[in-house]
């Protein structure tokens, strides 16, 4: 389980650099790293960006930091199960929160999403068309990190 948790955190970190847009948005390649780099980050810019951003975006960015911290601590054999639990739980919780708000119609999105979340086929088609490799790596990594942190592993 420790190895799976390490792979999950690596997956979340690598998703920073992968494209998050799927085939429906052909020609548009968006990755969190490109967006972060375009800010020309310094401390003041980052501070104003975080304070002006919605809480969902702040939690999203925190999952990357928690995954990197988890990976660093686990590689040095320092107990980090709680950090993995928080990082994976934040990712899974954020996905659930966004789906919940989409179902209620409260989630403002830059593209119109006309799907019925009660129909699995519509949901599957929409996700496979909109989500790119980075989104899949982040979502899978968050879910696996949460599961591995819940189950736990032996201490070496």
C-alpha positions as CSV (number, residue, x, y, z in Angstrom):
1,X,0.0,0.0,0.0
2,X,3.0,2.3,0.6
3,X,4.1,1.9,-3.0
4,X,0.6,2.7,-4.2
5,X,0.5,5.8,-2.1
6,X,3.8,6.9,-3.5
7,X,2.6,6.3,-7.1
8,X,-0.6,8.2,-6.3
9,X,1.3,11.2,-5.1
10,X,3.6,11.1,-8.1
11,X,0.5,10.9,-10.3
12,X,-0.9,14.0,-8.7
13,X,2.3,15.9,-9.1
14,X,2.9,14.9,-12.7
15,X,-0.7,16.0,-13.5
16,X,0.6,19.5,-13.0
17,X,2.4,19.3,-16.3
18,X,-0.1,17.3,-18.4
19,X,-3.0,18.7,-20.5
20,X,-6.3,18.9,-18.6
21,X,-8.4,19.3,-21.7
22,X,-9.9,16.5,-23.7
23,X,-10.9,15.8,-27.3
24,X,-14.0,18.1,-27.1
25,X,-11.7,21.1,-26.6
26,X,-9.2,20.2,-29.4
27,X,-6.6,22.8,-30.0
28,X,-6.7,24.1,-26.4
29,X,-4.1,22.6,-24.1
30,X,-4.4,23.8,-20.5
31,X,-2.2,22.6,-17.7
32,X,-2.0,24.0,-14.2
33,X,1.8,24.6,-14.6
34,X,1.3,26.7,-17.7
35,X,-1.4,28.8,-15.9
36,X,0.8,29.2,-12.9
37,X,3.8,30.2,-15.0
38,X,1.8,32.8,-16.9
39,X,1.2,34.6,-13.6
40,X,4.9,35.5,-13.4
41,X,4.7,34.4,-9.7
42,X,6.2,36.3,-6.9
43,X,5.0,36.4,-3.3
44,X,2.7,39.4,-3.7
45,X,1.2,38.2,-6.9
46,X,0.6,34.7,-5.5
47,X,-0.9,36.2,-2.3
48,X,-3.3,38.4,-4.2
49,X,-4.2,35.5,-6.6
50,X,-5.1,33.2,-3.7
51,X,-7.2,35.8,-1.8
52,X,-9.1,36.7,-5.0
53,X,-9.7,33.1,-6.0
54,X,-12.7,30.9,-5.0
55,X,-12.1,28.4,-2.3
56,X,-12.3,25.5,-4.7
57,X,-9.3,26.8,-6.6
58,X,-7.3,27.2,-3.4
59,X,-8.2,23.6,-2.3
60,X,-7.2,22.4,-5.8
61,X,-3.8,24.1,-5.6
62,X,-3.3,22.8,-2.0
63,X,-3.8,19.2,-3.2
64,X,-0.6,19.5,-5.3
65,X,1.4,20.9,-2.3
66,X,0.1,18.2,0.0
67,X,0.9,15.5,-2.5
68,X,4.5,16.8,-2.9
69,X,4.9,17.1,0.9
70,X,3.5,13.6,1.3
71,X,5.9,12.2,-1.3
72,X,8.9,13.9,0.3
73,X,8.0,12.7,3.8
74,X,7.3,9.1,2.8
75,X,10.5,8.8,0.8
76,X,12.4,9.8,3.9
77,X,10.4,7.3,6.0
78,X,8.7,10.0,8.1
79,X,5.1,9.3,9.1
80,X,2.8,11.2,6.6
81,X,-0.4,9.2,6.6
82,X,-2.4,12.2,7.8
83,X,-1.1,14.4,5.1
84,X,-2.0,11.8,2.5
85,X,-5.4,11.5,4.0
86,X,-5.9,15.3,3.8
87,X,-4.5,15.6,0.3
88,X,-6.4,12.7,-1.2
89,X,-9.5,13.6,0.8
90,X,-9.4,17.2,-0.4
91,X,-9.1,16.0,-4.0
92,X,-12.0,13.5,-3.8
93,X,-14.1,15.9,-1.8
94,X,-13.5,18.6,-4.4
95,X,-14.6,16.3,-7.2
96,X,-17.7,15.4,-5.2
97,X,-18.4,19.1,-4.4
98,X,-18.2,20.1,-8.1
99,X,-20.4,17.2,-9.2
100,X,-22.9,18.1,-6.5
101,X,-23.0,21.8,-7.6
102,X,-23.2,20.7,-11.3
103,X,-26.2,18.6,-10.5
104,X,-27.9,21.6,-8.7
105,X,-26.9,23.9,-11.5
106,X,-24.9,26.2,-9.3
107,X,-21.4,25.6,-10.7
108,X,-20.3,28.5,-13.0
109,X,-18.3,26.9,-15.8
110,X,-16.7,28.6,-18.8
111,X,-18.4,26.1,-21.2
112,X,-22.0,25.0,-21.0
113,X,-22.5,21.5,-19.6
114,X,-25.9,20.0,-20.5
115,X,-25.8,16.6,-18.9
116,X,-28.0,14.8,-16.5
117,X,-25.8,13.5,-13.7
118,X,-28.4,10.8,-13.0
119,X,-27.6,9.1,-16.3
120,X,-24.3,7.3,-16.1
121,X,-23.9,7.2,-19.9
122,X,-24.2,11.0,-20.3
123,X,-21.8,11.6,-17.4
124,X,-19.3,9.1,-18.8
125,X,-19.5,10.7,-22.3
126,X,-19.1,14.2,-20.9
127,X,-16.1,13.3,-18.7
128,X,-14.3,11.5,-21.5
129,X,-14.8,14.3,-23.9
130,X,-13.8,17.2,-21.5
131,X,-11.1,15.7,-19.3
132,X,-7.6,15.2,-20.5
133,X,-4.7,13.1,-19.2
134,X,-3.9,15.5,-16.4
135,X,-7.4,15.5,-15.0
136,X,-7.4,11.7,-15.0
137,X,-4.0,11.5,-13.4
138,X,-5.0,14.0,-10.7
139,X,-8.4,12.4,-10.0
140,X,-7.0,8.8,-9.9
141,X,-4.1,9.9,-7.8
142,X,-6.3,11.7,-5.3
143,X,-8.7,8.7,-5.0
144,X,-5.8,6.2,-4.6
145,X,-4.0,8.4,-2.1
146,X,-7.1,8.7,0.0
147,X,-7.6,4.9,-0.1
148,X,-4.0,4.1,0.7
149,X,-4.0,6.6,3.6
150,X,-7.2,5.1,5.0
151,X,-6.0,1.5,4.8
152,X,-2.5,2.3,5.9
153,X,0.8,0.4,5.5
154,X,3.5,-1.1,7.7
155,X,6.2,1.1,9.0
156,X,9.7,0.2,8.0
